[in-house]
Amino acid sequence: MVLCDDFARENVMIGAEVSWPTSHALSSARLDLEPLRVEHADEMAALLDDAALHVFTRGRPSTRAELHAQYRRQVLGRSPDGSQCWLNWVIRSRADGQAIGTVQATVVSEASSLVAELAWVVAVPFQRLGYAREGALVVRTWLQQQGVELVRATVHPDHQASQGVARALEMSPTDYVIDGETRWQS
């Protein structure tokens, strides 16, 4: 593992060193996961421009400019204060190279353990094919190999598909609710 940066080493855990994982290309039987680049924003803006993707998050599709700005922040790989490591991937179909969604993990140190908060989104035309489950499973497995001990996700109580992904990741719902969403964890 490599350090996210010197600031994290010096400031996140006083007297202890935090080793953050860094994004690498990952793959599964049907998917390639590419570490996020700012250049992905053009392709992803068109793919994610669908209000149906925001039904449970109460948001709206990002404009191309907003997505460029978001990706510029995310590719830094860490929060401004160094307390979080950000790992982001674009999911592609191995069959044709088509981008179909994203998986992200925010890694923090809690009580000397690495904890990851996972999130996934798959464009509407590619939903119900198991891509979210497969992509998130690849990331979860890789994170565990990097020393992450606990994996979490927040899922809207009415979002059956994301609950299915969380169950496939061997997560269970907890009693903890954040902005109306239930925390699931393994």
Backbone as ProteinMPNN parsed JSONL, in Angstrom:
{"seq_chain_A": "MVLCDDFARENVMIGAEVSWPTSHALSSARLDLEPLRVEHADEMAALLDDAALHVFTRGRPSTRAELHAQYRRQVLGRSPDGSQCWLNWVIRSRADGQAIGTVQATVVSEASSLVAELAWVVAVPFQRLGYAREGALVVRTWLQQQGVELVRATVHPDHQASQGVARALEMSPTDYVIDGETRWQS", "coords_chain_A": {"N_chain_A": [[0.843, -1.181, 0.0], [0.333, 2.317, -0.515], [0.987, 5.626, 0.668], [-1.594, 8.042, 0.854], [-1.001, 10.76, 0.898], [1.555, 12.985, 2.239], [0.361, 14.709, 4.079], [-1.824, 13.279, 5.079], [-0.473, 11.218, 6.404], [0.788, 12.645, 8.427], [-1.242, 14.018, 9.754], [-3.82, 12.773, 9.99], [-3.92, 10.568, 11.749], [-2.553, 11.067, 14.675], [0.673, 10.278, 15.598], [0.536, 7.823, 14.365], [0.711, 5.933, 11.335], [-1.15, 6.26, 8.42], [-2.044, 4.123, 5.943], [-3.1, 4.489, 2.815], [-5.054, 2.923, 0.303], [-4.564, 3.002, -3.295], [-6.188, 3.779, -6.38], [-6.402, 1.25, -8.835], [-6.43, -0.392, -12.018], [-9.044, -2.7, -12.365], [-10.651, -5.899, -12.809], [-13.243, -8.164, -13.904], [-15.111, -11.083, -14.799], [-16.898, -10.036, -16.739], [-16.428, -7.328, -16.762], [-14.419, -4.327, -16.932], [-12.751, -2.188, -14.765], [-11.87, 1.043, -14.698], [-9.552, 3.315, -13.284], [-10.787, 6.465, -12.31], [-10.633, 9.298, -14.471], [-10.332, 12.769, -15.304], [-10.998, 13.166, -17.944], [-12.972, 11.298, -18.404], [-15.356, 12.538, -17.898], [-16.806, 13.695, -20.084], [-17.805, 11.488, -21.547], [-19.215, 10.173, -19.488], [-21.08, 12.081, -18.666], [-23.049, 12.155, -20.653], [-23.958, 9.517, -20.442], [-24.932, 9.367, -17.805], [-26.952, 11.191, -17.754], [-29.781, 11.124, -16.818], [-32.785, 11.361, -15.306], [-33.979, 9.284, -13.926], [-31.995, 8.004, -12.535], [-31.776, 9.395, -10.235], [-33.925, 9.206, -8.588], [-34.057, 8.085, -5.987], [-32.109, 9.499, -4.652], [-32.82, 12.087, -4.655], [-31.658, 14.018, -6.233], [-30.306, 15.525, -9.204], [-29.364, 15.052, -12.642], [-25.932, 15.702, -13.281], [-24.501, 18.498, -14.973], [-22.354, 18.614, -17.87], [-20.196, 20.351, -17.317], [-20.351, 20.474, -14.503], [-19.8, 17.815, -13.88], [-17.188, 17.584, -14.862], [-15.893, 19.319, -13.03], [-16.44, 17.952, -10.635], [-15.088, 15.506, -11.099], [-12.481, 16.49, -11.319], [-11.997, 17.142, -8.659], [-12.323, 14.607, -7.442], [-10.3, 12.985, -8.594], [-8.059, 13.739, -7.263], [-7.783, 12.055, -5.157], [-8.08, 12.251, -2.446], [-9.61, 13.803, 0.436], [-9.782, 17.382, 1.057], [-8.696, 17.85, 3.635], [-7.238, 15.581, 4.042], [-8.259, 13.444, 5.464], [-9.805, 11.504, 4.318], [-9.665, 8.993, 1.867], [-10.164, 8.864, -1.561], [-11.487, 6.722, -3.899], [-12.186, 5.917, -7.162], [-13.897, 4.485, -9.899], [-14.576, 3.905, -13.368], [-16.949, 1.845, -14.777], [-16.728, -0.571, -17.272], [-18.004, -2.485, -19.989], [-16.546, -5.522, -20.783], [-16.981, -6.787, -23.168], [-17.577, -4.898, -25.217], [-16.381, -2.497, -24.522], [-17.936, -0.399, -23.722], [-18.829, 2.232, -21.557], [-20.577, 1.824, -18.548], [-21.231, 2.585, -15.991], [-20.371, 3.58, -12.604], [-18.21, 2.938, -9.784], [-17.501, 3.766, -6.475], [-15.35, 4.356, -3.678], [-15.014, 5.559, -0.466], [-12.51, 5.851, 1.752], [-11.739, 5.687, 5.156], [-10.057, 6.132, 8.302], [-10.887, 4.491, 11.176], [-10.708, 4.104, 14.534], [-8.134, 2.923, 14.31], [-8.536, 1.19, 12.18], [-9.156, 0.493, 8.732], [-11.918, 1.683, 6.961], [-14.4, 1.427, 4.51], [-16.684, 3.235, 2.534], [-18.929, 2.338, 0.222], [-20.245, 3.096, -3.034], [-22.385, 2.873, -5.861], [-23.33, 3.172, -9.286], [-25.26, 2.442, -12.072], [-25.933, 2.981, -15.424], [-29.229, 3.439, -16.744], [-29.932, 1.877, -19.143], [-28.369, -0.379, -18.752], [-29.044, -1.603, -16.434], [-30.278, -4.176, -14.201], [-28.83, -6.33, -15.044], [-26.889, -7.329, -13.489], [-24.545, -5.888, -13.322], [-23.927, -3.799, -11.46], [-23.728, -5.222, -9.056], [-21.607, -6.984, -9.715], [-19.477, -5.191, -10.32], [-19.25, -3.74, -7.874], [-18.637, -5.84, -6.16], [-16.108, -6.66, -7.103], [-14.624, -4.385, -6.397], [-15.038, -4.341, -3.593], [-13.774, -6.772, -2.836], [-11.146, -6.242, -3.657], [-10.582, -4.02, -2.005], [-10.619, -5.253, 0.517], [-8.364, -6.852, 0.252], [-6.52, -4.856, 0.37], [-6.456, -4.197, 2.989], [-8.731, -3.084, 4.117], [-11.117, -3.297, 6.593], [-13.838, -3.079, 7.201], [-16.781, -2.676, 5.363], [-19.133, -0.441, 4.084], [-22.354, 0.832, 3.047], [-24.796, 3.236, 2.082], [-28.218, 2.994, 1.691], [-31.263, 3.704, 0.145], [-34.396, 3.054, 1.715], [-36.406, 2.148, -0.012], [-35.17, 1.316, -2.282], [-34.876, -1.329, -3.917], [-33.137, -2.669, -5.735], [-30.527, -1.703, -5.11], [-30.411, -2.592, -2.492], [-30.307, -5.304, -2.98], [-27.783, -5.456, -4.189], [-26.194, -4.711, -1.999], [-26.746, -6.872, -0.251], [-25.6, -8.941, -1.774], [-22.99, -8.262, -1.45], [-22.529, -9.174, 1.006], [-23.472, -7.598, 3.068], [-25.396, -6.254, 5.753], [-28.414, -4.644, 6.822], [-28.331, -1.907, 9.126], [-29.377, -0.228, 12.168], [-28.801, 2.369, 11.837], [-29.487, 5.476, 10.395], [-29.025, 7.718, 7.753], [-29.732, 10.773, 6.475], [-32.247, 9.749, 5.659], [-31.545, 7.343, 4.516], [-30.595, 3.944, 4.917], [-27.878, 2.599, 6.705], [-25.857, 0.031, 5.568], [-23.747, -2.708, 6.319], [-20.781, -4.775, 6.286]], "CA_chain_A": [[0.0, 0.0, 0.0], [1.066, 3.57, -0.544], [0.322, 6.694, 1.393], [-2.366, 8.957, 0.022], [-0.086, 11.893, 0.83], [2.241, 13.251, 3.506], [-0.574, 15.343, 5.009], [-2.58, 12.211, 5.747], [0.421, 10.518, 7.323], [1.135, 13.497, 9.564], [-2.354, 14.684, 10.419], [-5.044, 12.018, 10.212], [-3.774, 9.837, 13.0], [-1.357, 11.553, 15.342], [1.507, 9.212, 16.127], [0.362, 6.581, 13.618], [0.75, 6.113, 9.891], [-2.309, 5.753, 7.701], [-1.705, 3.67, 4.596], [-4.289, 4.52, 1.974], [-4.942, 2.265, -1.003], [-4.729, 3.872, -4.453], [-6.94, 3.117, -7.446], [-5.733, 0.494, -9.884], [-7.381, -1.044, -12.92], [-9.571, -3.958, -11.839], [-11.494, -6.55, -13.807], [-14.004, -9.362, -13.553], [-15.427, -11.856, -16.003], [-17.582, -9.229, -17.76], [-16.204, -5.895, -16.581], [-13.144, -3.673, -16.647], [-12.938, -0.989, -13.962], [-10.765, 1.975, -14.941], [-9.489, 4.436, -12.351], [-11.403, 7.672, -12.844], [-9.841, 10.412, -14.999], [-11.177, 13.92, -15.631], [-11.457, 12.986, -19.319], [-14.169, 10.461, -18.417], [-16.559, 13.356, -17.665], [-17.601, 13.875, -21.305], [-18.504, 10.231, -21.813], [-20.116, 9.838, -18.393], [-22.171, 13.06, -18.597], [-24.117, 11.671, -21.532], [-24.452, 8.244, -19.921], [-25.619, 9.548, -16.523], [-27.947, 12.247, -17.904], [-31.077, 10.441, -16.746], [-33.436, 11.672, -14.024], [-34.327, 8.029, -13.24], [-30.885, 7.63, -11.654], [-31.797, 10.256, -9.047], [-35.211, 9.061, -7.895], [-33.873, 7.804, -4.561], [-31.152, 10.435, -4.043], [-33.436, 13.418, -4.698], [-30.789, 14.936, -6.948], [-30.552, 15.703, -10.621], [-28.148, 14.763, -13.398], [-24.926, 16.767, -13.346], [-24.146, 18.983, -16.304], [-20.993, 18.248, -18.277], [-19.257, 21.202, -16.57], [-20.369, 20.038, -13.102], [-19.12, 16.523, -13.804], [-15.75, 17.877, -14.991], [-15.436, 19.866, -11.748], [-16.495, 16.861, -9.652], [-14.009, 14.558, -11.378], [-11.206, 17.138, -10.967], [-11.839, 16.985, -7.203], [-12.213, 13.196, -7.071], [-9.048, 12.355, -9.018], [-7.011, 14.067, -6.292], [-7.627, 10.849, -4.36], [-8.211, 12.495, -1.009], [-10.34, 14.999, 0.834], [-8.858, 18.499, 1.285], [-7.994, 17.743, 4.919], [-6.462, 14.345, 4.074], [-8.838, 12.443, 6.36], [-10.503, 10.506, 3.52], [-9.067, 8.615, 0.598], [-11.236, 8.688, -2.537], [-11.175, 5.767, -4.962], [-13.288, 5.974, -8.11], [-13.699, 3.717, -11.123], [-15.595, 3.817, -14.407], [-17.212, 0.448, -15.12], [-16.887, -0.803, -18.713], [-18.264, -3.842, -20.453], [-15.384, -6.096, -21.463], [-17.388, -7.239, -24.5], [-17.524, -3.848, -26.231], [-15.715, -1.296, -24.03], [-18.943, 0.623, -23.39], [-18.967, 2.645, -20.16], [-21.934, 1.514, -18.09], [-21.498, 3.133, -14.673], [-19.233, 3.881, -11.734], [-18.143, 2.463, -8.403], [-16.588, 4.597, -5.7], [-15.129, 3.991, -2.283], [-14.392, 6.555, 0.393], [-11.844, 5.096, 2.809], [-11.361, 6.466, 6.331], [-9.491, 5.36, 9.402], [-11.704, 4.556, 12.39], [-10.162, 3.26, 15.605], [-6.973, 2.22, 13.754], [-8.948, 0.265, 11.13], [-9.627, 1.123, 7.506], [-13.338, 1.473, 6.699], [-14.761, 1.966, 3.2], [-18.07, 3.493, 2.19], [-19.075, 2.068, -1.207], [-21.41, 3.581, -3.776], [-22.356, 2.391, -7.235], [-24.421, 3.608, -10.16], [-25.229, 1.845, -13.405], [-26.866, 3.674, -16.309], [-30.509, 2.742, -16.884], [-29.981, 0.799, -20.158], [-27.539, -1.515, -18.346], [-29.514, -2.106, -15.147], [-30.918, -5.503, -14.117], [-27.967, -7.316, -15.691], [-25.903, -7.748, -12.501], [-23.299, -5.13, -13.428], [-23.643, -3.095, -10.201], [-23.262, -6.241, -8.108], [-20.293, -7.483, -10.128], [-18.49, -4.129, -10.149], [-19.063, -3.463, -6.445], [-17.973, -7.008, -5.57], [-14.691, -6.571, -7.466], [-14.026, -3.331, -5.576], [-15.011, -4.784, -2.194], [-12.733, -7.789, -2.688], [-9.848, -5.555, -3.764], [-10.393, -3.22, -0.786], [-10.268, -6.163, 1.608], [-6.97, -7.236, 0.013], [-5.704, -3.689, 0.719], [-6.494, -4.008, 4.436], [-9.99, -2.516, 4.596], [-11.739, -4.292, 7.466], [-15.28, -2.917, 7.257], [-17.332, -2.04, 4.174], [-20.468, 0.089, 4.33], [-23.067, 1.547, 1.988], [-26.085, 3.759, 2.511], [-29.195, 2.598, 0.68], [-32.636, 4.165, 0.4], [-35.205, 1.891, 2.114], [-37.266, 1.687, -1.106], [-34.351, 0.973, -3.456], [-34.706, -2.785, -3.862], [-31.97, -3.112, -6.509], [-29.315, -1.436, -4.332], [-30.424, -3.505, -1.351], [-29.826, -6.581, -3.509], [-26.326, -5.348, -4.339], [-25.619, -4.736, -0.646], [-26.814, -8.258, 0.235], [-24.609, -9.718, -2.52], [-21.697, -7.891, -0.881], [-22.561, -9.72, 2.36], [-23.799, -6.534, 4.006], [-26.701, -6.325, 6.411], [-28.859, -3.319, 7.256], [-28.178, -1.564, 10.536], [-30.4, 0.704, 12.631], [-28.279, 3.717, 11.608], [-30.105, 6.131, 9.237], [-28.352, 8.956, 7.36], [-30.528, 11.448, 5.461], [-33.312, 8.88, 5.185], [-31.009, 6.106, 3.952], [-30.134, 2.986, 5.911], [-26.503, 2.133, 6.566], [-25.609, -1.389, 5.479], [-22.317, -2.961, 6.502], [-20.339, -6.175, 6.352]], "C_chain_A": [[0.882, 1.235, 0.0], [0.279, 4.611, 0.228], [-0.427, 7.587, 0.432], [-1.565, 10.252, -0.154], [0.55, 12.11, 2.203], [1.315, 13.889, 4.531], [-1.36, 14.294, 5.775], [-1.704, 11.515, 6.776], [0.644, 11.347, 8.58], [-0.07, 13.952, 10.375], [-3.587, 13.839, 10.704], [-4.991, 11.271, 11.53], [-2.466, 10.271, 13.644], [-0.608, 10.373, 15.934], [1.362, 7.892, 15.391], [0.356, 6.899, 12.132], [-0.484, 5.486, 9.256], [-1.842, 5.367, 6.312], [-2.984, 3.594, 3.79], [-4.058, 3.691, 0.727], [-5.07, 3.31, -2.113], [-5.415, 3.083, -5.562], [-6.02, 2.437, -8.443], [-6.816, -0.06, -10.802], [-7.758, -2.39, -12.319], [-10.411, -4.6, -12.933], [-12.205, -7.746, -13.201], [-14.292, -10.083, -14.86], [-16.013, -10.983, -17.109], [-17.205, -7.767, -17.764], [-14.736, -5.532, -16.463], [-13.474, -2.42, -15.853], [-11.696, -0.134, -14.116], [-10.737, 3.018, -13.84], [-9.996, 5.711, -13.035], [-10.357, 8.672, -13.316], [-10.813, 11.548, -15.327], [-11.769, 13.746, -17.03], [-12.704, 12.101, -19.417], [-15.458, 11.297, -18.34], [-17.409, 13.516, -18.919], [-18.437, 12.637, -21.592], [-19.564, 9.947, -20.738], [-21.281, 10.824, -18.29], [-23.338, 12.61, -19.464], [-24.76, 10.408, -20.976], [-25.32, 8.428, -18.675], [-26.69, 10.642, -16.568], [-29.351, 11.64, -17.956], [-31.673, 10.678, -15.36], [-33.78, 10.41, -13.239], [-33.223, 7.579, -12.291], [-30.922, 8.389, -10.327], [-33.091, 10.165, -8.256], [-35.007, 8.907, -6.388], [-32.93, 8.788, -3.879], [-31.662, 11.87, -4.032], [-32.534, 14.452, -5.372], [-31.235, 15.106, -8.386], [-29.265, 15.352, -11.363], [-27.213, 15.971, -13.403], [-24.74, 17.211, -14.788], [-22.726, 18.509, -16.616], [-19.964, 19.051, -17.477], [-19.196, 20.788, -15.096], [-19.624, 18.717, -12.929], [-17.611, 16.697, -13.97], [-15.193, 18.381, -13.662], [-15.408, 18.779, -10.669], [-15.331, 15.898, -9.862], [-12.644, 15.176, -11.083], [-10.943, 17.018, -9.467], [-11.554, 15.524, -6.852], [-10.867, 12.581, -7.456], [-7.875, 12.749, -8.12], [-6.765, 12.885, -5.355], [-7.755, 11.041, -2.864], [-9.045, 13.741, -0.766], [-9.341, 16.124, 1.085], [-8.08, 18.407, 2.597], [-7.191, 16.457, 5.06], [-7.057, 13.237, 4.925], [-9.579, 11.328, 5.62], [-9.709, 10.237, 2.252], [-10.199, 8.28, -0.362], [-10.758, 7.784, -3.663], [-12.387, 5.687, -5.877], [-12.93, 5.227, -9.381], [-14.867, 3.935, -12.074], [-15.717, 2.34, -14.752], [-17.428, 0.359, -16.637], [-17.201, -2.268, -18.976], [-17.012, -4.349, -21.164], [-15.716, -6.47, -22.897], [-17.211, -6.154, -25.559], [-16.866, -2.551, -25.773], [-16.652, -0.171, -23.639], [-18.9, 0.948, -21.895], [-20.405, 2.389, -19.743], [-22.246, 2.082, -16.709], [-20.224, 3.428, -13.913], [-19.344, 3.116, -10.415], [-17.17, 3.391, -7.693], [-16.493, 4.08, -4.282], [-14.463, 5.167, -1.59], [-13.829, 5.791, 1.579], [-11.427, 6.063, 3.912], [-10.721, 5.528, 7.343], [-10.365, 5.587, 10.63], [-11.114, 3.591, 13.401], [-9.05, 2.348, 15.063], [-7.324, 1.158, 12.722], [-9.374, 1.063, 9.903], [-11.07, 0.695, 7.238], [-13.648, 2.124, 5.357], [-16.27, 2.118, 3.076], [-18.171, 3.348, 0.674], [-20.326, 2.724, -1.77], [-21.257, 3.113, -5.216], [-23.523, 3.01, -7.992], [-24.194, 2.972, -11.526], [-26.312, 2.542, -14.233], [-28.091, 2.798, -16.582], [-30.495, 1.647, -17.958], [-29.226, -0.471, -19.752], [-27.95, -2.095, -16.993], [-30.181, -3.467, -15.316], [-30.135, -6.59, -14.855], [-26.856, -7.794, -14.748], [-24.605, -6.96, -12.528], [-22.941, -4.388, -12.137], [-23.086, -4.073, -9.175], [-21.845, -6.684, -8.455], [-19.201, -6.426, -9.928], [-18.199, -3.837, -8.683], [-18.355, -4.62, -5.748], [-16.473, -7.007, -5.885], [-13.987, -5.541, -6.58], [-13.952, -3.76, -4.117], [-13.903, -5.8, -1.952], [-11.355, -7.151, -2.72], [-9.566, -4.732, -2.506], [-9.992, -4.104, 0.391], [-8.824, -6.626, 1.463], [-6.014, -6.105, 0.373], [-5.741, -3.391, 2.219], [-7.751, -3.348, 4.97], [-10.733, -3.608, 5.363], [-13.257, -4.242, 7.474], [-15.737, -2.175, 6.008], [-18.776, -1.665, 4.463], [-21.06, 0.64, 3.037], [-24.324, 2.118, 2.603], [-27.06, 3.558, 1.355], [-30.58, 3.093, 1.101], [-33.504, 2.948, 0.72], [-36.132, 1.365, 1.028], [-36.479, 1.225, -2.333], [-33.98, -0.512, -3.404], [-33.455, -3.259, -4.595], [-30.68, -2.88, -5.719], [-29.256, -2.285, -3.064], [-29.919, -4.881, -1.785], [-28.325, -6.582, -3.712], [-25.672, -5.44, -2.967], [-25.645, -6.153, -0.064], [-25.779, -9.135, -0.468], [-23.193, -9.436, -2.023], [-21.571, -8.352, 0.572], [-22.717, -8.635, 3.419], [-25.183, -6.799, 4.57], [-27.113, -4.92, 6.815], [-28.63, -3.137, 8.754], [-29.344, -0.658, 10.931], [-30.004, 2.157, 12.374], [-28.855, 4.287, 10.318], [-29.424, 7.476, 9.017], [-29.174, 9.581, 6.244], [-31.585, 10.538, 4.842], [-32.85, 7.566, 4.571], [-30.449, 5.244, 5.076], [-28.68, 2.612, 5.647], [-26.502, 0.596, 6.555], [-24.116, -1.587, 5.707], [-22.036, -4.454, 6.6], [-19.531, -6.395, 7.61]], "O_chain_A": [[2.026, 1.204, 0.455], [-0.932, 4.492, 0.414], [0.042, 7.861, -0.672], [-1.474, 10.772, -1.266], [0.144, 11.504, 3.195], [1.459, 13.642, 5.728], [-1.54, 14.411, 6.987], [-2.145, 11.252, 7.894], [0.684, 10.801, 9.683], [0.062, 14.243, 11.563], [-4.345, 14.181, 11.612], [-5.924, 11.343, 12.33], [-1.389, 9.878, 13.194], [-1.174, 9.57, 16.675], [2.016, 6.918, 15.765], [0.028, 8.015, 11.729], [-0.818, 4.331, 9.521], [-1.301, 6.198, 5.584], [-3.844, 2.749, 4.04], [-2.974, 3.745, 0.144], [-5.625, 4.386, -1.889], [-5.245, 1.868, -5.669], [-4.992, 2.986, -8.839], [-7.976, -0.18, -10.408], [-6.903, -3.127, -11.827], [-10.835, -3.928, -13.873], [-11.829, -8.262, -12.149], [-13.762, -9.715, -15.909], [-15.676, -11.156, -18.28], [-17.607, -7.028, -18.662], [-13.92, -6.309, -15.967], [-14.377, -1.67, -16.224], [-10.603, -0.532, -13.715], [-11.783, 3.561, -13.486], [-9.667, 5.987, -14.189], [-9.333, 8.874, -12.664], [-11.989, 11.301, -15.596], [-12.911, 14.134, -17.274], [-13.418, 12.154, -20.419], [-16.532, 10.804, -18.683], [-18.636, 13.474, -18.824], [-19.637, 12.735, -21.849], [-20.678, 9.529, -21.054], [-22.369, 10.436, -17.865], [-24.491, 12.682, -19.04], [-25.98, 10.252, -21.037], [-26.321, 7.733, -18.503], [-27.27, 10.983, -15.537], [-30.012, 11.645, -18.995], [-31.113, 10.236, -14.356], [-33.866, 10.455, -12.011], [-33.49, 6.847, -11.338], [-30.181, 8.059, -9.401], [-33.323, 10.965, -7.35], [-35.713, 9.537, -5.601], [-32.945, 8.904, -2.653], [-31.023, 12.76, -3.472], [-32.65, 15.646, -5.093], [-32.391, 14.862, -8.733], [-28.188, 15.357, -10.766], [-27.655, 17.114, -13.515], [-24.812, 16.4, -15.712], [-21.998, 18.061, -15.73], [-18.971, 18.493, -17.011], [-18.117, 20.754, -14.506], [-18.904, 18.526, -11.948], [-16.836, 16.026, -13.288], [-14.14, 17.925, -13.217], [-14.462, 18.7, -9.885], [-14.661, 15.517, -8.902], [-11.736, 14.471, -10.642], [-9.802, 16.817, -9.049], [-10.656, 15.234, -6.062], [-10.345, 11.741, -6.722], [-6.804, 12.149, -8.212], [-5.667, 12.731, -4.822], [-7.56, 10.1, -2.095], [-9.172, 14.609, -1.629], [-8.161, 15.851, 1.307], [-6.929, 18.839, 2.665], [-6.532, 16.25, 6.079], [-6.43, 12.191, 5.097], [-9.942, 10.319, 6.225], [-9.152, 11.153, 1.646], [-11.093, 7.504, -0.024], [-9.742, 8.058, -4.302], [-13.497, 5.418, -5.417], [-11.809, 5.321, -9.88], [-16.005, 4.124, -11.643], [-14.716, 1.665, -14.992], [-18.211, 1.119, -17.207], [-16.724, -3.163, -18.278], [-16.481, -3.676, -22.047], [-14.835, -6.472, -23.757], [-16.753, -6.435, -26.666], [-16.794, -1.595, -26.546], [-16.195, 0.908, -23.261], [-18.931, 0.042, -21.062], [-21.34, 2.694, -20.483], [-23.403, 2.067, -16.289], [-19.141, 3.515, -14.491], [-20.428, 2.707, -10.0], [-16.135, 3.758, -8.249], [-17.416, 3.457, -3.757], [-13.466, 5.703, -2.075], [-14.574, 5.157, 2.327], [-10.843, 7.114, 3.649], [-10.83, 4.306, 7.249], [-10.56, 6.72, 11.07], [-11.034, 2.389, 13.145], [-9.037, 1.147, 15.332], [-6.492, 0.304, 12.416], [-9.891, 2.174, 10.023], [-11.401, -0.49, 7.283], [-13.212, 3.244, 5.092], [-17.032, 1.233, 3.467], [-17.58, 4.129, -0.072], [-21.33, 2.886, -1.076], [-20.144, 2.974, -5.723], [-24.562, 3.329, -7.415], [-23.083, 2.971, -12.056], [-27.455, 2.675, -13.797], [-27.992, 1.573, -16.642], [-31.012, 0.561, -17.7], [-29.43, -1.526, -20.352], [-27.276, -2.981, -16.467], [-30.587, -3.854, -16.412], [-30.684, -7.622, -15.24], [-25.987, -8.566, -15.151], [-23.654, -7.318, -11.833], [-21.771, -4.351, -11.757], [-22.093, -3.786, -8.508], [-20.982, -6.751, -7.58], [-18.122, -6.736, -9.422], [-17.04, -3.702, -8.29], [-17.556, -4.397, -4.839], [-15.66, -7.323, -5.016], [-12.892, -5.791, -6.075], [-12.924, -3.568, -3.468], [-13.171, -5.697, -0.967], [-10.494, -7.479, -1.904], [-8.445, -4.74, -1.996], [-9.116, -3.736, 1.174], [-8.128, -6.778, 2.467], [-4.839, -6.347, 0.65], [-5.119, -2.429, 2.67], [-7.834, -3.075, 6.167], [-10.949, -4.705, 4.847], [-13.904, -5.258, 7.727], [-15.147, -1.16, 5.635], [-19.543, -2.457, 5.011], [-20.347, 0.88, 2.063], [-24.867, 1.546, 3.548], [-26.774, 3.899, 0.207], [-31.004, 2.923, 2.244], [-33.368, 1.913, 0.069], [-36.606, 0.233, 1.133], [-37.072, 0.788, -3.319], [-32.916, -0.89, -2.913], [-32.776, -4.169, -4.117], [-29.827, -3.766, -5.663], [-28.172, -2.656, -2.614], [-29.191, -5.542, -1.045], [-27.659, -7.582, -3.443], [-24.697, -6.172, -2.793], [-24.67, -6.585, 0.55], [-25.149, -9.98, 0.168], [-22.303, -10.276, -2.159], [-20.635, -7.974, 1.276], [-22.171, -8.735, 4.518], [-26.016, -7.468, 3.958], [-26.258, -4.088, 7.12], [-28.725, -4.083, 9.536], [-30.203, -0.358, 10.103], [-30.777, 3.072, 12.658], [-28.735, 3.668, 9.26], [-29.26, 8.269, 9.945], [-29.306, 8.989, 5.173], [-31.789, 10.56, 3.628], [-33.677, 6.758, 4.148], [-29.901, 5.75, 6.055], [-28.296, 2.341, 4.509], [-27.082, -0.041, 7.434], [-23.31, -0.736, 5.333], [-22.899, -5.265, 6.938], [-19.065, -7.508, 7.857]]}, "name": "protein", "num_of_chains": 1, "seq": "MVLCDDFARENVMIGAEVSWPTSHALSSARLDLEPLRVEHADEMAALLDDAALHVFTRGRPSTRAELHAQYRRQVLGRSPDGSQCWLNWVIRSRADGQAIGTVQATVVSEASSLVAELAWVVAVPFQRLGYAREGALVVRTWLQQQGVELVRATVHPDHQASQGVARALEMSPTDYVIDGETRWQS"}
